[in-house]
Amino acid sequence: MPAYSYKGRTSSGEIVNGVIDAPNTDAAAEQLFSKGYTPVKIQAEEEIKPPGGSGWQIFDRVKDEDLIVFSRQLATLITAGISFIRSLDTLSEQTKSRKLRKIIEEIRRDVERGSSFSDALTKFPKVFSTLYISMVKVGEEAGVLDDILGRLASLLEHDATTRARVKAATRYPVIVVISMAIAFLILTTFVVPKFASLYQSAKVELPFPTRVLIFLNKTIRSYWPLLLAAAAGVIFAFRGYVRTPSGRWNFDKFKLKVPIIGSVVEKTVMSRFSRIFATLYGSGIPMLHALDIVAGTLGNIIIARAVEVIKESVSEGKGLAVPMAGTMVFPPMVTQMVAVGEETGALDDMLTKVADYYDLEVEYAIKNLSTTLEPVLLVFLAGGILFLALGIFLPIWDMMKVMKR
């Protein structure tokens, strides 16, 4: 049956919007009259065009900030007693993201047709995660959707803040490495050939660094399409390998073992595990279901597999702390705090304290990340500059010696 978007007025003059299913426009108007609405506009859904004409562009994505604001504002509107449909209408008008506006409008239409809010969210898995949808479903069932949305917004803000800190800490090292690579390419492509012709005319035996630079220059100039294709092939092969179970396992294991970065990754995952698990468990989600959701949101297959082992043990009635200690993945402090939380019945509070502790550890580690990487970068830069300098200037010194003779 076709769907019609309508705009009407109530008996008090209030404007209402929505979507109804009807065989034709006359039947849609009759339905509106039966509800006490005076139709102002009735339009078939197929005739509706998205705002801006191309709201689903590739680069028009929903940012974390947009989702955080959406969650906060929706929680506030629900708390204020505004109807859910009207709240969604308000948010669709206020959001600056065209894609999110279309999503909100689609969700509103689904809710008007009888779908629950959580079911409507499942149509957009790239925007709303499993964690988000599961918590919304619990909020609907328990009648505390506004509180759940507030908790979700806090989780999203925490994740966004952590990512921003990591990006800020790694920005300087990334810029240094990219600048060094560009300088190396420029020197080997434009500077070395001029010196190479000079060295050949002088018939001076070239030192090893110079021969390497000349070889690299010839290779780049002659085979650059093949080199680009090889680099692209390596990137695609690596991405394909990481998508395999064994590749994902090895890569995540490498991230935990790599010096300096590994400790930051481990602390970040522990903080995420503790905070999400505490939020889910405190929201009334059963422990087994909460563990299942957490395992899919950690971003590290090693620790996710450990959570799945814990889930199996919990389903057998073995508690939480004992299987956590048996995985040899969780630090002793985490397992001890979980044990205390189980004994006292305050598991969510203990997990929140663990998350707060690891948040401080992550913040401290990120602040010192640039300082820790500086010696490595200095050695890298010094080695690269020394190699380039020797490759260019050593033959000049040899030529000066020959001329003096």
C-alpha positions as CSV (number, residue, x, y, z in Angstrom):
1,M,0.0,0.0,0.0
2,P,1.4,3.4,-0.9
3,A,2.6,5.8,1.8
4,Y,1.6,9.4,1.9
5,S,3.3,12.3,3.8
6,Y,0.8,14.7,5.2
7,K,0.7,18.1,6.8
8,G,-2.5,19.1,8.7
9,R,-4.0,21.2,11.4
10,T,-5.6,20.0,14.7
11,S,-8.8,21.6,16.0
12,S,-6.7,23.9,18.1
13,G,-4.8,25.1,15.0
14,E,-1.6,23.2,15.7
15,I,0.4,22.0,12.7
16,V,1.0,18.3,12.6
17,N,3.2,16.2,10.2
18,G,3.4,12.5,9.5
19,V,3.1,9.6,7.2
20,I,0.1,7.3,6.7
21,D,-0.6,4.3,4.5
22,A,-3.6,4.6,2.2
23,P,-4.6,3.3,-1.3
24,N,-4.9,6.9,-2.7
25,T,-4.9,10.5,-1.6
26,D,-8.7,10.6,-1.0
27,A,-8.4,7.7,1.4
28,A,-5.5,9.4,3.1
29,A,-7.6,12.5,3.6
30,E,-10.5,10.5,5.1
31,Q,-8.1,9.0,7.6
32,L,-6.9,12.4,8.6
33,F,-10.5,13.7,9.0
34,S,-11.2,10.6,11.2
35,K,-8.3,11.6,13.4
36,G,-9.6,15.1,13.8
37,Y,-7.0,16.7,11.5
38,T,-7.7,19.1,8.6
39,P,-5.5,18.2,5.7
40,V,-3.2,21.0,4.4
41,K,-1.0,18.9,2.1
42,I,-0.9,15.3,1.1
43,Q,2.0,14.0,-1.0
44,A,3.1,10.5,-2.1
45,E,6.3,9.4,-0.6
46,E,7.8,8.7,-4.0
47,E,7.4,12.3,-4.9
48,I,9.4,13.6,-2.0
49,K,12.9,14.7,-2.9
50,P,15.7,14.9,-0.3
51,P,16.8,18.3,0.8
52,G,19.7,19.6,-1.2
53,G,19.0,17.1,-4.0
54,S,21.9,14.8,-3.1
55,G,21.7,14.0,0.6
56,W,23.3,10.6,0.3
57,Q,26.7,11.7,-1.1
58,I,29.7,9.6,-0.3
59,F,31.3,12.4,1.7
60,D,28.1,13.5,3.5
61,R,28.6,11.3,6.5
62,V,27.2,11.6,10.0
63,K,29.9,12.8,12.3
64,D,30.4,11.8,15.9
65,E,29.5,15.3,17.0
66,D,26.2,15.2,15.1
67,L,25.3,11.9,16.8
68,I,26.2,13.2,20.2
69,V,24.1,16.4,19.8
70,F,21.2,14.3,18.5
71,S,21.3,12.0,21.5
72,R,21.6,14.8,24.0
73,Q,18.8,16.9,22.4
74,L,16.4,13.9,22.1
75,A,17.0,13.0,25.7
76,T,16.2,16.6,26.7
77,L,13.0,16.8,24.6
78,I,11.8,13.5,26.0
79,T,12.5,14.6,29.6
80,A,10.5,17.8,28.9
81,G,7.5,15.7,28.0
82,I,7.4,16.5,24.3
83,S,5.9,13.8,22.1
84,F,8.4,11.5,20.4
85,I,7.2,12.3,16.9
86,R,7.3,16.0,17.5
87,S,10.8,15.6,19.1
88,L,12.1,13.9,15.9
89,D,10.5,16.7,13.8
90,T,12.3,19.3,15.9
91,L,15.6,17.5,15.6
92,S,15.3,17.0,11.8
93,E,14.8,20.8,11.4
94,Q,17.7,21.7,13.7
95,T,20.5,19.3,12.5
96,K,23.1,20.7,10.1
97,S,23.9,17.3,8.7
98,R,21.8,16.5,5.6
99,K,22.4,12.8,5.9
100,L,21.3,12.8,9.5
101,R,18.3,14.8,8.6
102,K,17.2,12.2,6.1
103,I,17.8,9.4,8.6
104,I,15.7,11.2,11.3
105,E,12.9,11.7,8.8
106,E,13.0,8.0,7.9
107,I,13.0,7.0,11.5
108,R,10.0,9.2,12.2
109,R,8.1,7.6,9.4
110,D,8.9,4.1,10.6
111,V,7.8,5.0,14.2
112,E,4.6,6.5,12.9
113,R,3.9,3.3,11.1
114,G,4.2,1.4,14.3
115,S,7.9,0.4,14.5
116,S,9.8,0.9,17.7
117,F,12.6,3.4,17.9
118,S,15.2,0.7,18.2
119,D,13.8,-1.2,15.3
120,A,13.9,1.9,13.2
121,L,17.6,2.5,14.1
122,T,18.5,-1.0,12.8
123,K,18.1,0.2,9.2
124,F,21.2,2.4,9.6
125,P,23.9,0.1,11.1
126,K,26.7,2.4,9.8
127,V,25.4,5.3,11.9
128,F,23.9,3.5,14.9
129,S,26.1,0.8,16.4
130,T,24.9,-2.4,18.0
131,L,25.7,-0.9,21.4
132,Y,23.6,2.1,20.6
133,I,20.6,0.1,19.3
134,S,20.8,-2.4,22.2
135,M,20.8,0.3,24.9
136,V,17.9,2.2,23.2
137,K,15.9,-1.0,23.2
138,V,16.5,-1.5,26.9
139,G,15.5,2.2,27.5
140,E,12.3,1.7,25.6
141,E,11.4,-1.5,27.5
142,A,12.2,0.0,30.9
143,G,10.7,3.5,30.2
144,V,13.9,5.3,30.8
145,L,14.9,6.2,27.2
146,D,15.9,9.7,28.1
147,D,18.4,8.4,30.7
148,I,19.8,5.8,28.3
149,L,20.3,8.5,25.6
150,G,22.2,10.6,28.1
151,R,24.4,7.7,28.9
152,L,25.0,7.0,25.2
153,A,25.9,10.6,24.6
154,S,28.5,10.4,27.4
155,L,30.0,7.2,25.9
156,L,30.2,8.8,22.5
157,E,31.8,11.9,23.9
158,H,34.4,9.8,25.7
159,D,35.3,7.9,22.6
160,A,35.5,11.1,20.5
161,T,37.7,12.8,23.1
162,T,40.1,9.8,23.2
163,R,40.4,9.7,19.4
164,A,41.0,13.4,19.3
165,R,43.8,13.1,21.9
166,V,45.5,10.3,20.0
167,K,45.3,12.2,16.7
168,A,46.8,15.3,18.4
169,A,49.6,13.3,20.0
170,T,50.5,11.5,16.7
171,R,50.2,14.5,14.4
172,Y,53.8,15.7,15.0
173,P,55.4,12.3,14.3
174,V,53.3,11.8,11.2
175,I,54.2,15.2,9.8
176,V,57.9,14.6,10.4
177,V,57.8,11.2,8.7
178,I,55.8,12.5,5.7
179,S,58.1,15.6,5.4
180,M,61.2,13.4,5.4
181,A,59.7,11.1,2.8
182,I,58.9,14.0,0.5
183,A,62.3,15.6,0.9
184,F,63.9,12.2,0.1
185,L,61.9,11.9,-3.1
186,I,62.7,15.4,-4.2
187,L,66.4,15.0,-3.6
188,T,66.6,11.6,-5.4
189,T,64.4,12.8,-8.3
190,F,65.8,16.3,-9.0
191,V,69.0,16.9,-7.2
192,V,70.9,13.6,-7.5
193,P,70.7,13.4,-11.3
194,K,72.6,16.8,-11.6
195,F,75.3,15.6,-9.3
196,A,75.5,12.2,-11.0
197,S,76.4,13.7,-14.3
198,L,79.0,15.9,-12.6
199,Y,80.5,12.8,-10.9
200,Q,80.7,10.8,-14.1
201,S,82.5,13.6,-16.0
202,A,85.1,13.8,-13.2
203,K,85.6,10.0,-13.3
204,V,85.7,9.8,-9.5
205,E,85.0,6.5,-7.8
206,L,81.6,7.0,-6.1
207,P,81.1,6.1,-2.4
208,F,78.5,3.6,-1.4
209,P,75.8,6.2,-0.3
210,T,76.1,8.0,-3.6
211,R,75.7,4.8,-5.6
212,V,72.6,4.0,-3.6
213,L,71.1,7.4,-4.3
214,I,71.9,7.1,-8.0
215,F,70.4,3.6,-8.1
216,L,67.2,4.8,-6.4
217,N,67.0,7.7,-8.8
218,K,67.2,5.5,-11.8
219,T,64.7,3.0,-10.3
220,I,62.2,5.7,-9.5
221,R,62.5,7.5,-12.9
222,S,62.3,4.2,-14.9
223,Y,59.8,2.2,-12.9
224,W,57.7,4.6,-11.0
225,P,54.4,3.2,-12.4
226,L,55.4,-0.3,-11.3
227,L,56.5,1.1,-7.9
228,L,53.1,2.8,-7.4
229,A,51.3,-0.4,-8.5
230,A,53.4,-2.4,-6.1
231,A,52.7,0.0,-3.2
232,A,49.0,-0.1,-4.0
233,G,49.2,-3.9,-4.2
234,V,50.9,-4.1,-0.8
235,I,48.3,-1.9,0.8
236,F,45.4,-3.9,-0.7
237,A,47.0,-7.2,0.2
238,F,47.6,-6.0,3.8
239,R,44.0,-4.8,4.1
240,G,42.7,-8.1,2.8
241,Y,45.0,-10.0,5.1
242,V,43.8,-8.0,8.1
243,R,40.1,-8.9,7.2
244,T,40.9,-12.6,7.6
245,P,40.5,-14.2,11.0
246,S,44.2,-15.0,11.4
247,G,45.3,-11.7,9.9
248,R,43.1,-9.7,12.3
249,W,44.4,-11.8,15.2
250,N,48.0,-11.3,14.3
251,F,47.6,-7.6,13.7
252,D,45.7,-6.9,16.9
253,K,48.4,-9.0,18.8
254,F,51.1,-6.9,17.1
255,K,49.3,-3.7,18.2
256,L,49.4,-4.8,21.8
257,K,53.1,-5.9,21.7
258,V,54.6,-2.9,19.8
259,P,56.7,-0.7,22.0
260,I,55.3,2.6,23.3
261,I,52.0,2.3,21.3
262,G,51.1,-1.1,22.7
263,S,50.6,0.1,26.3
264,V,48.4,2.9,25.0
265,V,46.2,0.5,23.0
266,E,45.9,-1.9,25.9
267,K,44.9,0.8,28.4
268,T,42.4,2.3,25.9
269,V,40.7,-1.1,25.3
270,M,40.6,-1.7,29.1
271,S,39.0,1.6,29.7
272,R,36.4,1.0,26.9
273,F,35.6,-2.5,28.2
274,S,35.0,-1.2,31.8
275,R,33.0,1.8,30.8
276,I,30.8,0.2,28.3
277,F,30.2,-2.9,30.4
278,A,29.4,-0.7,33.4
279,T,26.9,1.4,31.4
280,L,25.2,-1.7,29.9
281,Y,25.0,-3.6,33.2
282,G,23.9,-0.5,35.1
283,S,21.2,0.1,32.5
284,G,19.6,-3.2,33.3
285,I,20.9,-5.3,30.4
286,P,21.5,-8.9,31.5
287,M,25.2,-9.8,32.0
288,L,25.4,-12.3,29.2
289,H,23.9,-10.0,26.7
290,A,26.1,-7.1,28.0
291,L,29.2,-9.2,27.5
292,D,28.1,-10.1,24.0
293,I,27.7,-6.5,23.1
294,V,31.0,-5.5,24.7
295,A,32.9,-8.1,22.7
296,G,31.7,-6.5,19.5
297,T,32.7,-3.0,20.4
298,L,36.2,-3.3,21.8
299,G,38.1,-3.1,18.5
300,N,40.6,-5.7,19.4
301,I,40.0,-9.4,18.6
302,I,42.4,-10.7,21.3
303,I,40.5,-9.1,24.2
304,A,37.2,-9.7,22.4
305,R,37.9,-13.5,22.3
306,A,38.8,-13.3,26.0
307,V,35.4,-11.7,26.7
308,E,33.7,-14.5,24.8
309,V,35.5,-17.1,27.0
310,I,34.3,-15.2,30.0
311,K,30.7,-15.2,28.7
312,E,30.8,-19.0,28.3
313,S,32.1,-19.4,31.9
314,V,29.5,-17.0,33.2
315,S,26.7,-19.0,31.4
316,E,27.9,-22.0,33.3
317,G,27.5,-20.2,36.7
318,K,31.3,-19.6,37.4
319,G,31.0,-15.9,38.0
320,L,32.9,-13.1,36.3
321,A,36.2,-12.5,38.2
322,V,37.5,-16.1,38.1
323,P,37.3,-16.6,34.3
324,M,38.6,-13.1,33.7
325,A,41.8,-14.0,35.7
326,G,42.0,-17.3,33.7
327,T,42.2,-15.5,30.4
328,M,45.6,-13.9,31.3
329,V,44.5,-10.8,29.3
330,F,43.0,-8.6,32.0
331,P,45.4,-6.9,34.5
332,P,45.1,-8.0,38.1
333,M,43.6,-4.7,39.2
334,V,40.6,-5.2,36.8
335,T,39.9,-8.7,38.0
336,Q,40.3,-7.7,41.7
337,M,37.9,-4.8,41.3
338,V,35.4,-7.0,39.5
339,A,35.6,-9.6,42.3
340,V,34.9,-6.9,44.9
341,G,32.0,-5.6,42.7
342,E,30.5,-9.1,42.5
343,E,30.8,-9.6,46.3
344,T,29.3,-6.3,47.2
345,G,26.6,-6.1,44.5
346,A,28.1,-2.9,43.1
347,L,29.7,-4.3,39.9
348,D,28.8,-1.3,37.8
349,D,30.3,1.1,40.3
350,M,33.6,-0.9,40.5
351,L,33.8,-1.0,36.7
352,T,33.2,2.7,36.5
353,K,36.1,3.3,38.9
354,V,38.3,1.0,36.8
355,A,37.4,3.0,33.7
356,D,38.1,6.3,35.4
357,Y,41.5,4.9,36.4
358,Y,42.4,3.8,32.9
359,D,41.2,7.1,31.5
360,L,43.7,8.9,33.6
361,E,46.4,6.4,32.5
362,V,45.5,6.8,28.9
363,E,45.5,10.6,29.2
364,Y,48.9,10.5,30.8
365,A,50.3,8.1,28.2
366,I,48.9,10.2,25.3
367,K,50.4,13.4,26.7
368,N,53.8,11.7,26.9
369,L,53.5,10.0,23.5
370,S,55.1,12.7,21.6
371,T,57.8,13.1,24.1
372,T,58.5,9.4,24.1
373,L,58.6,9.3,20.3
374,E,60.9,12.3,19.9
375,P,64.2,10.3,20.5
376,V,63.1,7.8,17.9
377,L,62.2,10.6,15.4
378,L,65.6,12.3,16.1
379,V,67.5,9.1,15.3
380,F,65.4,8.6,12.2
381,L,65.9,12.2,11.0
382,A,69.6,12.2,11.8
383,G,70.2,8.9,10.0
384,G,68.3,10.1,6.9
385,I,70.0,13.5,6.7
386,L,73.4,11.9,7.3
387,F,72.9,9.4,4.5
388,L,71.7,12.1,2.1
389,A,74.6,14.4,3.0
390,L,77.2,11.7,2.6
391,G,75.7,10.6,-0.7
392,I,75.9,14.1,-2.1
393,F,79.0,15.7,-0.6
394,L,81.4,12.8,-0.2
395,P,82.1,12.7,-4.0
396,I,82.6,16.5,-4.0
397,W,85.3,16.1,-1.3
398,D,87.0,13.4,-3.4
399,M,86.9,15.6,-6.5
400,M,88.5,18.4,-4.6
401,K,91.3,16.1,-3.5
402,V,91.9,15.0,-7.1
403,M,92.0,18.7,-8.3
404,K,94.5,19.6,-5.6
405,R,96.9,16.9,-6.9
